[in-house]
Amino acid sequence: MTEQHLPPDAPLIPMPALTPAALRSAVAQIAPARLPEFGEHLDRAAEQAAAQSTITPLHAFLQYWGEFVAVQRFPRRAARLRELEAAADSATDPDTLARLVAEIQQILAEAHREVAA
């Protein structure tokens, strides 16, 4: 059996449904080291939803992890976001920082649109 080679800009996985189970499966495939954080965040969201009698914390959880998966399923996009975040952390020039933040926002907005679609 040969390894499947994807085009450089192809997603590693399809965009999953915005459900805890589908997102958990996606995170397990593309960022397994983040599974403990996923589980802890889901537990906190469920506890907050129960305490506040609202689904808002669960919706925020699904949105956050949906956007995380939307970014991470494209290796180039994920790598670029990491590069930009690292550069922003050490940027001292306001113009450079503004340019970096603008590109970060562009990547996150694209992920947000994918989740909303």
N, CA, C and O atoms as a DFTB+ gen file, in Angstrom:
468 C
 N C O
     1  1       0.841      -1.169       0.000
     2  2       0.000       0.000       0.000
     3  2       0.891       1.239       0.000
     4  3       1.863       1.306       0.753
     5  1       0.567       2.209      -0.833
     6  2       1.366       3.420      -0.895
     7  2       0.692       4.521      -0.107
     8  3      -0.527       4.537       0.066
     9  1       1.509       5.435       0.363
    10  2       0.999       6.570       1.127
    11  2       0.319       7.551       0.173
    12  3       0.837       7.835      -0.907
    13  1      -0.830       8.059       0.573
    14  2      -1.554       9.023      -0.242
    15  2      -0.904      10.393      -0.108
    16  3      -0.671      10.872       1.002
    17  1      -0.615      11.014      -1.234
    18  2      -0.035      12.363      -1.222
    19  2      -1.107      13.357      -1.612
    20  3      -1.722      13.246      -2.673
    21  1      -1.323      14.329      -0.744
    22  2      -2.321      15.357      -0.975
    23  2      -1.670      16.561      -1.639
    24  3      -0.483      16.815      -1.436
    25  1      -2.433      17.301      -2.427
    26  2      -1.898      18.570      -2.937
    27  2      -1.479      19.439      -1.748
    28  3      -2.030      19.294      -0.657
    29  1      -0.505      20.344      -1.949
    30  2       0.029      21.116      -0.825
    31  2      -1.000      21.938      -0.047
    32  3      -0.823      22.167       1.150
    33  1      -2.055      22.376      -0.696
    34  2      -3.048      23.197      -0.007
    35  2      -4.311      22.419       0.349
    36  3      -5.307      23.015       0.759
    37  1      -4.284      21.105       0.198
    38  2      -5.463      20.291       0.490
    39  2      -5.619      20.106       2.001
    40  3      -4.626      20.012       2.722
    41  1      -6.867      20.052       2.481
    42  2      -7.072      19.810       3.913
    43  2      -6.727      18.368       4.274
    44  3      -6.896      17.455       3.466
    45  1      -6.245      18.180       5.493
    46  2      -5.940      16.833       5.978
    47  2      -7.215      16.023       6.181
    48  3      -7.243      14.815       5.946
    49  1      -8.265      16.703       6.620
    50  2      -9.556      16.067       6.884
    51  2     -10.654      17.009       6.410
    52  3     -10.429      18.214       6.289
    53  1     -11.848      16.467       6.139
    54  2     -12.972      17.361       5.833
    55  2     -13.369      18.138       7.090
    56  3     -13.078      17.723       8.212
    57  1     -14.028      19.256       6.881
    58  2     -14.519      20.034       8.019
    59  2     -15.617      19.226       8.697
    60  3     -16.607      18.867       8.060
    61  1     -15.448      18.936       9.993
    62  2     -16.452      18.126      10.693
    63  2     -17.683      18.942      11.070
    64  3     -17.682      20.172      11.021
    65  1     -18.713      18.229      11.442
    66  2     -19.901      18.869      11.996
    67  2     -19.522      19.518      13.323
    68  3     -18.571      19.094      13.979
    69  1     -20.260      20.534      13.709
    70  2     -19.996      21.215      14.977
    71  2     -20.721      20.502      16.112
    72  3     -21.673      21.023      16.693
    73  1     -20.247      19.306      16.408
    74  2     -20.728      18.541      17.553
    75  2     -19.509      18.136      18.365
    76  3     -18.416      18.005      17.813
    77  1     -19.679      17.937      19.663
    78  2     -18.519      17.520      20.458
    79  2     -17.860      16.245      19.923
    80  3     -16.633      16.163      19.869
    81  1     -18.656      15.258      19.532
    82  2     -18.087      13.995      19.057
    83  2     -17.302      14.189      17.763
    84  3     -16.188      13.681      17.633
    85  1     -17.870      14.913      16.813
    86  2     -17.180      15.124      15.537
    87  2     -15.920      15.957      15.722
    88  3     -14.890      15.668      15.113
    89  1     -15.992      16.981      16.551
    90  2     -14.816      17.811      16.799
    91  2     -13.747      17.032      17.559
    92  3     -12.558      17.178      17.277
    93  1     -14.155      16.211      18.513
    94  2     -13.188      15.384      19.256
    95  2     -12.443      14.463      18.290
    96  3     -11.225      14.313      18.380
    97  1     -13.174      13.857      17.380
    98  2     -12.558      12.966      16.394
    99  2     -11.578      13.738      15.509
   100  3     -10.487      13.250      15.216
   101  1     -11.967      14.938      15.087
   102  2     -11.092      15.751      14.248
   103  2      -9.823      16.154      15.005
   104  3      -8.721      16.071      14.464
   105  1      -9.982      16.588      16.249
   106  2      -8.821      16.976      17.055
   107  2      -7.910      15.764      17.258
   108  3      -6.687      15.898      17.216
   109  1      -8.486      14.603      17.475
   110  2      -7.689      13.390      17.648
   111  2      -6.852      13.092      16.403
   112  3      -5.746      12.561      16.507
   113  1      -7.373      13.429      15.248
   114  2      -6.649      13.162      13.997
   115  2      -5.585      14.207      13.698
   116  3      -4.498      13.859      13.237
   117  1      -5.873      15.477      13.950
   118  2      -4.956      16.523      13.495
   119  2      -4.113      17.154      14.603
   120  3      -3.089      17.777      14.321
   121  1      -4.533      16.998      15.856
   122  2      -3.774      17.593      16.973
   123  2      -4.018      16.775      18.242
   124  3      -4.555      17.299      19.217
   125  1      -3.631      15.500      18.241
   126  2      -3.951      14.635      19.384
   127  2      -3.415      15.143      20.726
   128  3      -3.989      14.833      21.770
   129  1      -2.354      15.898      20.715
   130  2      -1.815      16.442      21.971
   131  2      -2.783      17.436      22.615
   132  3      -2.656      17.735      23.803
   133  1      -3.737      17.944      21.855
   134  2      -4.692      18.924      22.377
   135  2      -5.960      18.268      22.938
   136  3      -6.831      18.972      23.450
   137  1      -6.081      16.937      22.854
   138  2      -7.282      16.257      23.357
   139  2      -7.553      16.510      24.835
   140  3      -8.710      16.733      25.191
   141  1      -6.548      16.488      25.721
   142  2      -6.850      16.797      27.124
   143  2      -7.450      18.194      27.292
   144  3      -8.391      18.377      28.065
   145  1      -6.914      19.166      26.580
   146  2      -7.447      20.528      26.642
   147  2      -8.889      20.561      26.121
   148  3      -9.745      21.242      26.687
   149  1      -9.146      19.831      25.051
   150  2     -10.492      19.746      24.492
   151  2     -11.464      19.218      25.548
   152  3     -12.525      19.803      25.769
   153  1     -11.099      18.113      26.198
   154  2     -11.967      17.516      27.210
   155  2     -12.205      18.431      28.392
   156  3     -13.329      18.531      28.884
   157  1     -11.160      19.099      28.853
   158  2     -11.302      20.028      29.980
   159  2     -12.197      21.207      29.600
   160  3     -13.029      21.645      30.394
   161  1     -12.020      21.714      28.384
   162  2     -12.828      22.846      27.925
   163  2     -14.299      22.431      27.816
   164  3     -15.189      23.189      28.203
   165  1     -14.554      21.233      27.291
   166  2     -15.929      20.742      27.185
   167  2     -16.553      20.600      28.576
   168  3     -17.702      20.990      28.782
   169  1     -15.812      20.052      29.515
   170  2     -16.333      19.910      30.881
   171  2     -16.678      21.274      31.485
   172  3     -17.743      21.440      32.078
   173  1     -15.776      22.250      31.334
   174  2     -16.036      23.600      31.854
   175  2     -17.262      24.222      31.197
   176  3     -18.084      24.849      31.865
   177  1     -17.379      24.044      29.877
   178  2     -18.520      24.616      29.154
   179  2     -19.828      23.990      29.626
   180  3     -20.826      24.689      29.799
   181  1     -19.827      22.675      29.835
   182  2     -21.039      21.996      30.305
   183  2     -21.409      22.460      31.716
   184  3     -22.581      22.695      32.010
   185  1     -20.399      22.592      32.590
   186  2     -20.655      23.064      33.952
   187  2     -21.193      24.487      33.947
   188  3     -22.134      24.795      34.678
   189  1     -20.610      25.354      33.133
   190  2     -21.080      26.736      33.049
   191  2     -22.493      26.802      32.481
   192  3     -23.315      27.593      32.943
   193  1     -22.773      25.972      31.482
   194  2     -24.109      25.960      30.875
   195  2     -25.155      25.555      31.916
   196  3     -26.231      26.147      31.996
   197  1     -24.825      24.553      32.697
   198  2     -25.766      24.103      33.730
   199  2     -25.937      25.169      34.811
   200  3     -27.058      25.451      35.234
   201  1     -24.840      25.754      35.252
   202  2     -24.910      26.753      36.315
   203  2     -25.639      28.022      35.874
   204  3     -26.314      28.665      36.678
   205  1     -25.504      28.375      34.614
   206  2     -26.088      29.610      34.109
   207  2     -27.431      29.385      33.412
   208  3     -28.083      30.345      33.002
   209  1     -27.842      28.142      33.277
   210  2     -29.083      27.793      32.566
   211  2     -29.128      28.401      31.166
   212  3     -30.136      28.970      30.748
   213  1     -28.006      28.266      30.454
   214  2     -27.901      28.774      29.085
   215  2     -26.958      27.887      28.293
   216  3     -26.057      27.263      28.854
   217  1     -27.170      27.836      26.987
   218  2     -26.270      27.039      26.149
   219  2     -25.116      27.864      25.591
   220  3     -24.297      27.351      24.828
   221  1     -25.048      29.116      25.960
   222  2     -24.010      29.998      25.435
   223  2     -22.594      29.446      25.630
   224  3     -21.806      29.505      24.687
   225  1     -22.226      28.910      26.806
   226  2     -20.875      28.355      26.945
   227  2     -20.618      27.170      26.009
   228  3     -19.500      26.994      25.525
   229  1     -21.640      26.365      25.755
   230  2     -21.467      25.233      24.832
   231  2     -21.317      25.731      23.403
   232  3     -20.529      25.186      22.630
   233  1     -22.065      26.753      23.057
   234  2     -21.934      27.328      21.716
   235  2     -20.532      27.902      21.524
   236  3     -19.916      27.704      20.478
   237  1     -20.030      28.611      22.531
   238  2     -18.683      29.183      22.456
   239  2     -17.641      28.075      22.331
   240  3     -16.678      28.215      21.576
   241  1     -17.822      26.978      23.061
   242  2     -16.919      25.829      22.968
   243  2     -16.893      25.287      21.549
   244  3     -15.817      25.073      20.990
   245  1     -18.064      25.061      20.955
   246  2     -18.147      24.514      19.596
   247  2     -17.524      25.470      18.585
   248  3     -16.843      25.037      17.655
   249  1     -17.754      26.752      18.762
   250  2     -17.176      27.749      17.856
   251  2     -15.652      27.742      17.952
   252  3     -14.961      27.722      16.934
   253  1     -15.130      27.757      19.180
   254  2     -13.680      27.779      19.378
   255  2     -13.015      26.571      18.719
   256  3     -12.068      26.718      17.946
   257  1     -13.518      25.382      19.032
   258  2     -12.892      24.171      18.505
   259  2     -13.172      23.983      17.022
   260  3     -12.355      23.398      16.311
   261  1     -14.304      24.462      16.548
   262  2     -14.554      24.430      15.110
   263  2     -13.537      25.276      14.365
   264  3     -13.000      24.853      13.341
   265  1     -13.272      26.464      14.874
   266  2     -12.290      27.344      14.252
   267  2     -10.878      26.769      14.389
   268  3     -10.070      26.887      13.467
   269  1     -10.581      26.156      15.518
   270  2      -9.282      25.505      15.692
   271  2      -9.084      24.434      14.618
   272  3      -8.038      24.384      13.972
   273  1     -10.086      23.584      14.433
   274  2      -9.998      22.525      13.424
   275  2      -9.908      23.129      12.026
   276  3      -9.137      22.651      11.193
   277  1     -10.685      24.169      11.765
   278  2     -10.655      24.810      10.454
   279  2      -9.252      25.291      10.103
   280  3      -8.831      25.193       8.950
   281  1      -8.535      25.805      11.081
   282  2      -7.155      26.247      10.840
   283  2      -6.231      25.050      10.720
   284  3      -5.470      24.948       9.758
   285  1      -6.287      24.150      11.677
   286  2      -5.312      23.068      11.775
   287  2      -5.428      22.017      10.672
   288  3      -4.466      21.298      10.400
   289  1      -6.579      21.923      10.044
   290  2      -6.719      20.891       9.007
   291  2      -5.967      21.259       7.735
   292  3      -5.800      20.417       6.853
   293  1      -5.511      22.506       7.629
   294  2      -4.656      22.952       6.530
   295  2      -3.254      23.185       7.081
   296  3      -3.024      24.207       7.729
   297  1      -2.309      22.277       6.850
   298  2      -0.975      22.411       7.452
   299  2      -0.280      23.741       7.159
   300  3       0.355      24.310       8.047
   301  1      -0.389      24.234       5.944
   302  2       0.270      25.511       5.630
   303  2      -0.359      26.664       6.409
   304  3       0.346      27.543       6.903
   305  1      -1.678      26.655       6.515
   306  2      -2.375      27.718       7.254
   307  2      -1.982      27.662       8.733
   308  3      -1.710      28.693       9.349
   309  1      -1.955      26.465       9.287
   310  2      -1.598      26.311      10.700
   311  2      -0.160      26.755      10.947
   312  3       0.126      27.427      11.937
   313  1       0.740      26.377      10.046
   314  2       2.143      26.777      10.202
   315  2       2.293      28.288      10.094
   316  3       3.058      28.894      10.845
   317  1       1.569      28.893       9.168
   318  2       1.648      30.345       9.015
   319  2       1.117      31.056      10.255
   320  3       1.693      32.049      10.700
   321  1       0.023      30.549      10.809
   322  2      -0.520      31.153      12.018
   323  2       0.491      31.073      13.162
   324  3       0.672      32.047      13.893
   325  1       1.143      29.938      13.323
   326  2       2.161      29.802      14.369
   327  2       3.309      30.788      14.148
   328  3       3.791      31.407      15.096
   329  1       3.747      30.935      12.888
   330  2       4.816      31.881      12.567
   331  2       4.407      33.310      12.927
   332  3       5.172      34.057      13.536
   333  1       3.193      33.667      12.539
   334  2       2.708      35.025      12.806
   335  2       2.588      35.288      14.299
   336  3       2.969      36.357      14.776
   337  1       2.061      34.321      15.037
   338  2       1.919      34.488      16.485
   339  2       3.274      34.637      17.152
   340  3       3.436      35.466      18.047
   341  1       4.256      33.838      16.725
   342  2       5.599      33.939      17.300
   343  2       6.217      35.295      16.973
   344  3       6.840      35.921      17.830
   345  1       6.044      35.745      15.737
   346  2       6.590      37.049      15.348
   347  2       5.901      38.177      16.106
   348  3       6.555      39.138      16.512
   349  1       4.599      38.072      16.302
   350  2       3.856      39.100      17.034
   351  2       4.301      39.164      18.494
   352  3       4.363      40.243      19.082
   353  1       4.609      38.010      19.070
   354  2       5.062      37.976      20.462
   355  2       6.355      38.764      20.666
   356  3       6.581      39.332      21.734
   357  1       7.201      38.793      19.633
   358  2       8.489      39.466      19.795
   359  2       8.571      40.786      19.041
   360  3       9.615      41.438      19.064
   361  1       7.507      41.190      18.378
   362  2       7.530      42.437      17.601
   363  2       7.589      43.648      18.532
   364  3       6.901      43.711      19.551
   365  1       8.423      44.591      18.155
   366  2       8.532      45.820      18.936
   367  2       8.066      47.034      18.138
   368  3       7.707      48.059      18.716
   369  1       8.071      46.921      16.833
   370  2       7.652      48.018      15.964
   371  2       6.133      47.991      15.805
   372  3       5.586      46.964      15.401
   373  1       5.437      49.083      16.109
   374  2       3.973      49.095      16.014
   375  2       3.438      48.772      14.618
   376  3       2.414      48.101      14.494
   377  1       4.114      49.238      13.571
   378  2       3.649      48.964      12.211
   379  2       3.789      47.483      11.873
   380  3       2.909      46.896      11.243
   381  1       4.877      46.898      12.286
   382  2       5.084      45.467      12.058
   383  2       4.049      44.663      12.828
   384  3       3.461      43.720      12.298
   385  1       3.832      45.040      14.074
   386  2       2.842      44.344      14.885
   387  2       1.451      44.452      14.263
   388  3       0.706      43.472      14.236
   389  1       1.106      45.615      13.774
   390  2      -0.208      45.810      13.144
   391  2      -0.351      44.926      11.911
   392  3      -1.414      44.348      11.685
   393  1       0.705      44.816      11.114
   394  2       0.665      43.962       9.924
   395  2       0.503      42.492      10.311
   396  3      -0.269      41.763       9.688
   397  1       1.229      42.065      11.334
   398  2       1.134      40.680      11.799
   399  2      -0.257      40.372      12.339
   400  3      -0.840      39.335      12.022
   401  1      -0.776      41.270      13.147
   402  2      -2.114      41.085      13.725
   403  2      -3.168      41.052      12.625
   404  3      -4.111      40.265      12.700
   405  1      -3.023      41.888      11.614
   406  2      -3.983      41.900      10.511
   407  2      -3.995      40.556       9.793
   408  3      -5.061      40.057       9.435
   409  1      -2.826      39.969       9.578
   410  2      -2.781      38.671       8.899
   411  2      -3.331      37.566       9.796
   412  3      -3.998      36.653       9.310
   413  1      -3.062      37.638      11.088
   414  2      -3.639      36.675      12.026
   415  2      -5.163      36.768      11.978
   416  3      -5.855      35.752      11.917
   417  1      -5.669      37.984      12.007
   418  2      -7.122      38.184      11.959
   419  2      -7.714      37.650      10.657
   420  3      -8.825      37.119      10.652
   421  1      -6.990      37.785       9.573
   422  2      -7.454      37.279       8.281
   423  2      -7.574      35.750       8.318
   424  3      -8.562      35.194       7.838
   425  1      -6.587      35.084       8.877
   426  2      -6.623      33.622       8.986
   427  2      -7.787      33.191       9.871
   428  3      -8.522      32.265       9.531
   429  1      -7.951      33.862      11.001
   430  2      -9.032      33.499      11.920
   431  2     -10.406      33.803      11.325
   432  3     -11.359      33.063      11.567
   433  1     -10.516      34.873      10.555
   434  2     -11.792      35.196       9.905
   435  2     -12.137      34.140       8.861
   436  3     -13.302      33.769       8.710
   437  1     -11.136      33.659       8.146
   438  2     -11.365      32.594       7.174
   439  2     -11.857      31.331       7.875
   440  3     -12.783      30.672       7.401
   441  1     -11.243      31.001       8.989
   442  2     -11.679      29.834       9.763
   443  2     -13.106      30.032      10.274
   444  3     -13.912      29.102      10.255
   445  1     -13.411      31.235      10.725
   446  2     -14.759      31.545      11.196
   447  2     -15.791      31.351      10.071
   448  3     -16.867      30.796      10.295
   449  1     -15.450      31.812       8.870
   450  2     -16.363      31.628       7.724
   451  2     -16.575      30.150       7.407
   452  3     -17.686      29.737       7.073
   453  1     -15.520      29.362       7.511
   454  2     -15.649      27.922       7.243
   455  2     -16.568      27.266       8.255
   456  3     -17.364      26.396       7.901
   457  1     -16.467      27.672       9.500
   458  2     -17.320      27.112      10.553
   459  2     -18.777      27.519      10.335
   460  3     -19.690      26.726      10.562
   461  1     -18.984      28.749       9.897
   462  2     -20.336      29.264       9.690
   463  2     -21.013      28.678       8.446
   464  3     -22.238      28.695       8.330
   465  1     -20.209      28.165       7.530
   466  2     -20.779      27.655       6.255
   467  2     -21.585      26.391       6.445
   468  3     -22.120      25.850       5.478
